[in-house]
Amino acid sequence: MGEKLWGGRFKKKLDKEIFEFTKSISFDKRLAFYDIEGSIAHAKMLGKSGIISQKEKELLVEGLKEVKKEILKIKFENEEDIHTLVINLLRKRVGDVADKLHIGRSRNDQVVLDLRLYCRNEVKEIIGRIRKLQISLLERAKKLKALTIPFYTHLKNAQCIIFAHQFLAYLQMLERDKERLKESLERIDIMPLGSGAGRGSTLPLDRFFLAKELGFSCVSENSLDAVSDRDFVIEVLSNLSILGMHLSRICEDLILFSSDEIGFIEGDDAHFTGSSILPHKKNPDPLELIRGYSGKIYGDLISVLVTMKGLPLSYNRDMQLDKPPLFDSVEIIKRSISVLGKIISKIKVNEERLKKASAKEFLFSTDLAEFLVTKGYSWQKAHTLVGKLILESEEKKKPIREMSDKHLKKIIPELNKEIISELLEPLKSVRRIKTYGGSSPAEVTRQLAIWERRLKRD
């Protein structure tokens, strides 16, 4: 064990098993650079405030810069936590002056600072990765604007849409994720250092100088809340859970579309995997894993919520356990976004399957009903008559397209083969869509242009 940041009132050394149980270095080592960044700012503040001499400040800052260069080569296992490790490494370089670095500071406010710096950096990176995924989706959508596909409700064929419209829906989902993460940055952007253990300090700590040095736009208002607050961690995990859910839903669509029964798409050989017993198999394993990992993120969110729900103010050691779930979810999300973008960029589309699936007559039942509405029918009457026409087709096992004019008019007087031919054609069907945000070629083209401009601007 290295030298502790505490221990003066203890007569015995910490039991080795207890030490192993309580130490956090195995996971909080991820905060090393953030801890050093915060420590450099703290040393500068101590010097500016006259709490330590300028020479001591310079020794601490230069020593910390040296530690930063070497810390990745250090073995972490024998220290209690990252804060202790940094001080002990610093002591080897600058001597006892290292002990002055902790003046006016507690691990309570130090760790929450490190976490905020970590979250700020990682959230920005995730936002950037989402944008790259959106660009992959947009490029794919551009290639699909001339193809039609059924969309589904209850996993049953609903209506015919332009295939690009489905990818535009994914873009919209991910945009909300970006917005939520950007909003969370506002609540991450609060500088807690100077709160001490929970009440502040009798020393003249310049917290606003610290905020400026560390790039925070504001300083925490309540010292007790500052060291107790993990809302920002929970908010990040909540946002990642929603993002994970969206990634999972996109993957589920792609898994279904690549199935043998549907076969709209095929994954690249470099992205899908095979079976050890079935030579013919080409499995969407990465998509299934992204879908599965979303549940892991939910578990991470719940674990932190459960940890925090019964804690009294202010800091409690339970809060040490907020880091593994946070780190875990951040890494899962970053890898999932990267993998999904790679898969989407290389997907092959089976146009023949799409044409066949888009030609199913029942996809156009609403087109038929809306046509009747233009002839003065109420919606209920139109719906009922089209339902009877479909029932007739099913019972007689005769496609509507093959019914004679006489047969058609017997059920719906306004119909004939020419009208049926017009109403049951996929591309003509989508061209008739008039609503803003719908799946008409004009609307899809407009949306593609909007996303092109939006993603270039981001």
C-alpha positions as CSV (number, residue, x, y, z in Angstrom):
1,M,0.0,0.0,0.0
2,G,1.2,3.5,-0.8
3,E,1.0,6.4,1.7
4,K,-2.5,7.4,2.6
5,L,-4.1,10.9,2.5
6,W,-5.4,10.1,6.0
7,G,-4.3,8.1,9.0
8,G,-3.1,10.4,11.8
9,R,-5.8,9.3,14.3
10,F,-5.4,5.6,13.6
11,K,-3.2,3.3,15.7
12,K,-3.3,0.3,13.3
13,K,-2.6,-0.2,9.6
14,L,-5.7,-0.9,7.5
15,D,-6.4,-4.6,7.3
16,K,-5.3,-5.9,3.9
17,E,-8.6,-7.5,3.0
18,I,-10.5,-4.4,4.1
19,F,-8.1,-2.3,1.9
20,E,-8.7,-4.6,-1.1
21,F,-12.5,-4.3,-0.5
22,T,-12.6,-0.5,-0.2
23,K,-10.1,0.6,-2.8
24,S,-11.3,2.0,-6.1
25,I,-8.1,2.4,-8.1
26,S,-9.1,-0.5,-10.5
27,F,-11.8,1.6,-12.0
28,D,-11.2,5.3,-11.0
29,K,-7.8,5.1,-12.8
30,R,-9.8,6.2,-15.8
31,L,-10.0,9.6,-14.1
32,A,-6.2,10.0,-13.9
33,F,-5.9,12.8,-16.5
34,Y,-8.9,14.6,-15.1
35,D,-7.6,14.4,-11.6
36,I,-4.3,15.9,-12.7
37,E,-6.1,18.6,-14.7
38,G,-8.1,19.6,-11.6
39,S,-4.9,19.4,-9.4
40,I,-3.0,21.7,-11.7
41,A,-5.8,24.3,-11.6
42,H,-6.0,23.9,-7.8
43,A,-2.3,24.5,-7.4
44,K,-2.5,27.6,-9.5
45,M,-5.4,28.8,-7.4
46,L,-3.5,28.2,-4.2
47,G,-0.6,30.3,-5.5
48,K,-2.8,33.1,-6.8
49,S,-4.6,33.3,-3.5
50,G,-1.3,33.5,-1.5
51,I,-2.1,30.3,0.3
52,I,1.2,28.8,-1.0
53,S,4.2,30.6,-2.4
54,Q,4.8,31.1,-6.1
55,K,7.8,28.8,-6.0
56,E,5.7,26.0,-4.4
57,K,2.9,26.6,-7.0
58,E,5.4,26.3,-9.8
59,L,6.9,23.1,-8.3
60,L,3.5,21.5,-8.0
61,V,2.4,22.5,-11.5
62,E,5.6,21.2,-13.2
63,G,5.6,18.1,-11.1
64,L,2.0,17.3,-12.0
65,K,2.8,17.8,-15.7
66,E,5.6,15.2,-15.3
67,V,3.2,12.8,-13.6
68,K,0.7,13.3,-16.5
69,K,3.4,12.2,-19.0
70,E,4.3,9.1,-17.1
71,I,1.1,8.0,-15.4
72,L,0.0,5.6,-18.2
73,K,3.2,3.6,-17.5
74,I,2.4,3.3,-13.8
75,K,1.0,0.2,-12.1
76,F,-2.2,1.2,-10.3
77,E,-3.0,-1.8,-8.2
78,N,-1.3,-0.8,-4.9
79,E,-3.0,2.5,-4.2
80,E,-6.4,3.3,-2.6
81,D,-7.7,5.5,-5.3
82,I,-6.5,7.7,-8.2
83,H,-6.3,10.8,-5.9
84,T,-3.8,9.1,-3.6
85,L,-1.8,7.7,-6.5
86,V,-1.4,11.2,-8.0
87,I,-0.2,12.7,-4.7
88,N,2.2,9.8,-4.1
89,L,3.7,10.1,-7.6
90,L,4.0,13.9,-7.2
91,R,5.8,13.4,-3.8
92,K,8.5,11.4,-5.6
93,R,9.1,14.3,-7.9
94,V,8.8,17.4,-5.7
95,G,9.1,16.0,-2.2
96,D,7.0,17.2,0.8
97,V,5.7,20.2,-1.0
98,A,3.3,17.7,-2.7
99,D,1.4,17.6,0.6
100,K,0.4,21.2,0.1
101,L,-1.6,20.3,-3.0
102,H,-4.5,19.0,-0.9
103,I,-4.9,22.3,1.1
104,G,-8.5,23.4,0.9
105,R,-9.5,20.3,-0.9
106,S,-11.3,17.0,0.1
107,R,-11.6,13.9,-1.9
108,N,-15.4,14.6,-1.7
109,D,-15.2,17.7,-4.0
110,Q,-12.2,16.3,-5.9
111,V,-13.9,13.2,-7.2
112,V,-17.0,15.0,-8.2
113,L,-14.9,17.5,-10.1
114,D,-13.1,14.6,-11.9
115,L,-16.4,13.0,-12.7
116,R,-17.8,16.2,-14.2
117,L,-14.7,16.7,-16.3
118,Y,-15.0,13.1,-17.5
119,C,-18.7,13.4,-18.3
120,R,-18.2,16.7,-20.1
121,N,-15.5,15.1,-22.3
122,E,-17.3,11.8,-23.0
123,V,-20.7,13.4,-23.7
124,K,-19.1,15.6,-26.3
125,E,-17.4,12.6,-27.9
126,I,-20.6,10.6,-27.9
127,I,-22.4,13.6,-29.6
128,G,-19.7,13.6,-32.2
129,R,-20.1,9.8,-32.8
130,I,-23.9,10.1,-33.1
131,R,-23.3,12.7,-35.8
132,K,-21.0,10.3,-37.7
133,L,-23.7,7.6,-37.4
134,Q,-26.3,10.1,-38.7
135,I,-24.1,10.8,-41.7
136,S,-23.9,7.1,-42.5
137,L,-27.7,6.8,-42.3
138,L,-28.1,9.9,-44.5
139,E,-25.7,8.5,-47.1
140,R,-27.7,5.2,-47.1
141,A,-31.0,7.1,-47.3
142,K,-29.9,9.0,-50.4
143,K,-29.4,5.6,-52.2
144,L,-32.9,4.4,-51.1
145,K,-35.1,7.3,-52.2
146,A,-36.3,5.5,-55.4
147,L,-37.2,2.3,-53.6
148,T,-40.4,1.4,-51.8
149,I,-40.9,-0.9,-48.8
150,P,-43.8,-1.9,-46.6
151,F,-43.7,-0.4,-43.1
152,Y,-45.1,-2.4,-40.3
153,T,-47.5,-2.0,-37.4
154,H,-47.8,-5.0,-35.0
155,L,-45.2,-6.7,-37.3
156,K,-47.9,-6.8,-40.0
157,N,-47.8,-5.1,-43.3
158,A,-49.3,-1.6,-43.0
159,Q,-48.6,0.7,-46.0
160,C,-46.1,1.4,-48.7
161,I,-43.4,4.0,-48.0
162,I,-40.2,5.1,-49.6
163,F,-37.3,3.1,-48.0
164,A,-35.3,6.3,-47.4
165,H,-38.2,7.5,-45.2
166,Q,-37.4,4.8,-42.7
167,F,-33.7,5.9,-42.5
168,L,-34.9,9.5,-42.0
169,A,-36.9,8.2,-39.0
170,Y,-33.6,6.9,-37.5
171,L,-32.0,10.2,-38.1
172,Q,-34.8,11.9,-36.2
173,M,-34.5,9.5,-33.3
174,L,-30.8,10.1,-33.0
175,E,-31.2,13.9,-33.2
176,R,-33.3,13.8,-30.1
177,D,-30.5,11.8,-28.4
178,K,-28.0,14.5,-29.4
179,E,-30.3,17.2,-28.1
180,R,-30.7,15.5,-24.7
181,L,-27.0,15.0,-24.4
182,K,-26.3,18.7,-25.3
183,E,-28.8,19.7,-22.6
184,S,-27.1,17.5,-20.1
185,L,-23.9,19.4,-20.7
186,E,-25.5,22.5,-19.1
187,R,-26.0,20.6,-15.8
188,I,-22.5,18.9,-16.0
189,D,-21.0,22.4,-16.5
190,I,-20.9,23.3,-12.8
191,M,-17.5,23.6,-10.9
192,P,-17.7,21.9,-7.5
193,L,-14.1,22.3,-6.3
194,G,-13.8,24.4,-3.1
195,S,-16.8,22.7,-1.5
196,G,-14.4,20.7,0.6
197,A,-16.0,17.8,2.5
198,G,-19.3,19.6,2.3
199,R,-19.2,23.0,4.0
200,G,-16.5,24.9,2.1
201,S,-13.2,26.2,3.6
202,T,-11.9,28.9,6.0
203,L,-9.2,29.6,3.5
204,P,-9.7,32.2,0.7
205,L,-10.2,29.8,-2.1
206,D,-10.9,31.5,-5.4
207,R,-13.5,29.2,-6.9
208,F,-14.3,31.4,-9.8
209,F,-10.6,31.3,-10.9
210,L,-10.8,27.5,-10.7
211,A,-14.0,27.5,-12.9
212,K,-12.2,29.7,-15.5
213,E,-9.1,27.5,-15.5
214,L,-11.1,24.4,-15.9
215,G,-13.5,25.7,-18.5
216,F,-16.7,25.7,-16.4
217,S,-19.3,28.4,-17.0
218,C,-20.5,28.4,-13.4
219,V,-19.7,27.5,-9.8
220,S,-21.8,25.3,-7.5
221,E,-24.1,27.3,-5.3
222,N,-24.3,25.0,-2.3
223,S,-21.3,23.1,-0.9
224,L,-23.3,20.4,0.7
225,D,-25.2,19.7,-2.5
226,A,-22.1,19.9,-4.6
227,V,-20.4,16.9,-3.0
228,S,-23.7,15.0,-2.8
229,D,-24.9,15.5,-6.3
230,R,-24.8,12.6,-8.7
231,D,-27.8,13.8,-10.7
232,F,-25.6,14.6,-13.7
233,V,-24.3,11.0,-13.7
234,I,-27.9,9.7,-13.5
235,E,-28.9,12.1,-16.3
236,V,-26.1,10.9,-18.6
237,L,-27.0,7.3,-17.9
238,S,-30.6,8.0,-18.5
239,N,-29.8,9.7,-21.9
240,L,-27.5,6.8,-22.8
241,S,-30.3,4.4,-21.9
242,I,-32.7,6.1,-24.4
243,L,-29.9,6.3,-27.0
244,G,-29.2,2.5,-26.4
245,M,-32.9,1.9,-26.9
246,H,-32.9,3.7,-30.2
247,L,-29.8,1.8,-31.3
248,S,-31.5,-1.5,-30.3
249,R,-34.6,-0.6,-32.3
250,I,-32.6,0.2,-35.4
251,C,-30.7,-3.1,-35.0
252,E,-34.0,-5.0,-34.6
253,D,-35.3,-3.6,-37.9
254,L,-32.0,-4.5,-39.6
255,I,-32.1,-8.0,-38.1
256,L,-35.6,-8.5,-39.4
257,F,-34.9,-7.1,-42.8
258,S,-31.9,-9.4,-43.1
259,S,-33.9,-12.5,-42.2
260,D,-34.4,-15.2,-44.7
261,E,-38.2,-14.7,-44.7
262,I,-37.9,-10.9,-45.4
263,G,-34.5,-10.6,-47.1
264,F,-34.6,-6.9,-47.9
265,I,-31.0,-6.4,-47.0
266,E,-27.8,-8.4,-46.6
267,G,-24.9,-7.6,-44.3
268,D,-21.3,-7.4,-45.5
269,D,-19.2,-10.6,-45.1
270,A,-16.8,-8.6,-43.0
271,H,-19.5,-7.6,-40.6
272,F,-21.7,-10.7,-40.1
273,T,-20.6,-14.0,-38.7
274,G,-21.2,-17.7,-39.4
275,S,-22.2,-20.9,-37.6
276,S,-19.9,-23.6,-36.3
277,I,-22.4,-26.3,-37.4
278,L,-24.5,-24.7,-40.1
279,P,-22.3,-23.9,-43.1
280,H,-25.0,-21.8,-44.9
281,K,-25.5,-19.3,-42.0
282,K,-24.7,-15.6,-42.1
283,N,-25.7,-14.2,-38.8
284,P,-26.2,-10.5,-37.7
285,D,-24.3,-11.1,-34.5
286,P,-23.0,-7.5,-34.0
287,L,-26.6,-6.1,-34.4
288,E,-27.8,-8.7,-31.9
289,L,-25.1,-7.7,-29.4
290,I,-25.9,-4.0,-29.7
291,R,-29.5,-5.0,-29.0
292,G,-28.4,-7.0,-26.0
293,Y,-26.0,-4.4,-24.6
294,S,-28.9,-1.9,-24.4
295,G,-30.2,-3.9,-21.5
296,K,-26.8,-3.6,-19.8
297,I,-27.1,0.2,-20.0
298,Y,-30.5,0.0,-18.4
299,G,-29.0,-2.0,-15.5
300,D,-26.2,0.5,-15.1
301,L,-28.8,3.3,-14.8
302,I,-30.9,1.4,-12.2
303,S,-27.8,0.5,-10.2
304,V,-26.9,4.1,-9.7
305,L,-30.5,5.1,-8.9
306,V,-30.8,2.4,-6.3
307,T,-27.4,3.4,-4.8
308,M,-28.4,7.0,-4.5
309,K,-32.1,6.7,-3.4
310,G,-31.4,6.1,0.3
311,L,-28.3,8.1,0.9
312,P,-28.3,11.0,3.4
313,L,-26.4,14.2,2.7
314,S,-23.6,14.5,2.1
315,Y,-20.9,12.2,0.7
316,N,-21.1,8.5,1.5
317,R,-18.7,5.8,0.3
318,D,-21.6,4.0,-1.6
319,M,-21.1,6.8,-4.1
320,Q,-17.8,5.3,-5.1
321,L,-19.9,2.7,-6.9
322,D,-21.4,5.2,-9.4
323,K,-18.2,5.0,-11.6
324,P,-18.2,1.4,-12.9
325,P,-21.8,1.7,-14.3
326,L,-21.0,5.1,-15.8
327,F,-17.7,4.0,-17.4
328,D,-19.4,0.8,-18.6
329,S,-22.3,2.5,-20.3
330,V,-20.1,5.1,-22.0
331,E,-17.8,2.5,-23.5
332,I,-20.8,0.3,-24.6
333,I,-22.4,3.3,-26.3
334,K,-19.3,4.5,-28.1
335,R,-18.5,1.0,-29.4
336,S,-22.1,0.3,-30.4
337,I,-22.4,3.6,-32.4
338,S,-19.2,2.8,-34.2
339,V,-20.1,-0.7,-35.1
340,L,-23.6,0.2,-36.2
341,G,-22.3,2.9,-38.5
342,K,-19.8,0.5,-40.1
343,I,-22.5,-2.1,-40.7
344,I,-25.0,0.5,-42.2
345,S,-22.3,1.8,-44.6
346,K,-21.9,-1.6,-46.3
347,I,-25.4,-3.0,-46.3
348,K,-26.6,-4.5,-49.6
349,V,-30.2,-4.0,-50.6
350,N,-32.2,-6.7,-52.4
351,E,-34.3,-4.6,-54.8
352,E,-36.2,-7.5,-56.2
353,R,-37.4,-8.5,-52.7
354,L,-38.4,-4.9,-52.1
355,K,-40.4,-4.7,-55.3
356,K,-42.2,-7.9,-54.6
357,A,-43.0,-6.9,-51.0
358,S,-44.2,-3.4,-52.0
359,A,-46.6,-4.9,-54.6
360,K,-48.8,-6.6,-52.0
361,E,-52.3,-5.4,-52.7
362,F,-53.4,-5.0,-49.1
363,L,-50.8,-2.3,-48.6
364,F,-53.0,0.0,-50.6
365,S,-56.3,-0.6,-48.8
366,T,-56.1,2.9,-47.2
367,D,-55.4,4.4,-50.7
368,L,-58.7,2.7,-51.8
369,A,-60.6,4.1,-48.8
370,E,-59.2,7.6,-49.2
371,F,-60.1,7.5,-52.9
372,L,-63.7,6.7,-51.9
373,V,-63.6,9.7,-49.4
374,T,-62.9,12.0,-52.4
375,K,-66.1,10.6,-54.0
376,G,-68.2,11.7,-51.0
377,Y,-68.1,8.6,-48.8
378,S,-67.8,8.9,-45.0
379,W,-64.6,7.3,-43.6
380,Q,-66.5,4.5,-41.9
381,K,-68.5,3.6,-45.1
382,A,-65.3,3.7,-47.2
383,H,-63.4,1.6,-44.6
384,T,-66.2,-1.0,-44.5
385,L,-66.5,-1.4,-48.3
386,V,-62.7,-1.8,-48.8
387,G,-62.8,-4.4,-46.0
388,K,-65.5,-6.3,-47.9
389,L,-63.4,-6.1,-51.1
390,I,-60.4,-7.5,-49.2
391,L,-62.5,-10.3,-47.7
392,E,-63.9,-11.1,-51.2
393,S,-60.3,-11.4,-52.5
394,E,-59.2,-13.6,-49.7
395,E,-62.2,-15.9,-49.8
396,K,-62.2,-16.3,-53.6
397,K,-58.4,-16.4,-53.6
398,K,-58.5,-13.9,-56.4
399,P,-56.2,-10.8,-56.4
400,I,-58.1,-7.5,-56.6
401,R,-56.1,-6.6,-59.7
402,E,-57.6,-9.6,-61.5
403,M,-61.2,-8.9,-60.7
404,S,-63.4,-7.8,-63.6
405,D,-65.1,-4.4,-63.7
406,K,-68.4,-6.1,-63.0
407,H,-67.0,-7.8,-60.0
408,L,-65.5,-4.7,-58.6
409,K,-68.5,-2.5,-59.1
410,K,-70.7,-5.1,-57.4
411,I,-68.9,-4.3,-54.2
412,I,-67.8,-0.7,-54.8
413,P,-69.6,1.1,-57.7
414,E,-66.8,3.7,-58.1
415,L,-64.1,1.2,-58.9
416,N,-62.9,-0.3,-62.2
417,K,-59.7,-2.1,-63.3
418,E,-58.1,1.2,-64.5
419,I,-58.6,2.9,-61.2
420,I,-57.4,-0.2,-59.3
421,S,-54.3,-0.3,-61.5
422,E,-53.6,3.3,-60.6
423,L,-54.3,3.0,-56.9
424,L,-52.4,-0.3,-56.3
425,E,-49.1,0.8,-57.9
426,P,-46.3,1.5,-55.2
427,L,-44.6,4.5,-56.7
428,K,-47.8,6.1,-57.7
429,S,-49.2,5.5,-54.2
430,V,-46.3,7.3,-52.4
431,R,-46.5,10.2,-54.9
432,R,-50.1,10.8,-53.9
433,I,-49.1,11.5,-50.3
434,K,-49.7,15.2,-49.6
435,T,-48.9,15.7,-45.9
436,Y,-45.9,17.5,-44.5
437,G,-43.4,15.0,-43.0
438,G,-44.9,12.2,-45.0
439,S,-43.3,9.6,-47.3
440,S,-43.9,11.3,-50.7
441,P,-40.8,11.6,-53.0
442,A,-41.0,15.4,-52.7
443,E,-41.1,15.3,-48.9
444,V,-38.3,12.7,-48.7
445,T,-36.2,14.8,-51.0
446,R,-36.8,17.9,-49.0
447,Q,-35.9,16.1,-45.7
448,L,-32.7,14.7,-47.2
449,A,-31.7,18.2,-48.1
450,I,-32.5,19.5,-44.6
451,W,-30.4,16.8,-43.0
452,E,-27.6,17.4,-45.4
453,R,-27.4,21.1,-44.3
454,R,-28.0,20.3,-40.6
455,L,-25.2,17.7,-40.3
456,K,-22.8,20.0,-42.2
457,R,-23.6,22.7,-39.7
458,D,-23.2,20.6,-36.6
